[in-house]
């Protein structure tokens, strides 16, 4: 059948000075699967920009790091594997990363919820502004 993913629509990092790092919980991400024996959830990001998106108005996605954290809750049988279970496992988002995975020998329904954290290192050259970007969760 299929697996589907639901993630929060927005998150606010608040105010952060240039040269500092902001850390924010992104909210709960949930994968539901029906008759799926294996799936992998991935996370990717865009650059964060303000104004015209010049170099001084851009926080490159390589300055973003993500960690899934452990699972918050689960239903159904199987093995769940967080991509980055602790803050020490955080990975930069210059490319897509595994956020969570699932395997089972049974063809049954299951679900998992995790609450990832995003770290944003603001370059010392960044101008003041409201930066926007996209964090994309997908499952296959």
Secondary structure, DSSP 8 states (H G I E B T S, - for coil): -EEEEE--S--------TT-EEEEEEEEEEEEEES-SEEEEEEEE--EE-TT--GGGEE-GGGEEEE--SEEEEESSSEEEESS-SGGG-EE-SS-EEEEEEE-SS---EEEEEEEEEEEE--TT--SS--B--EEEEE-
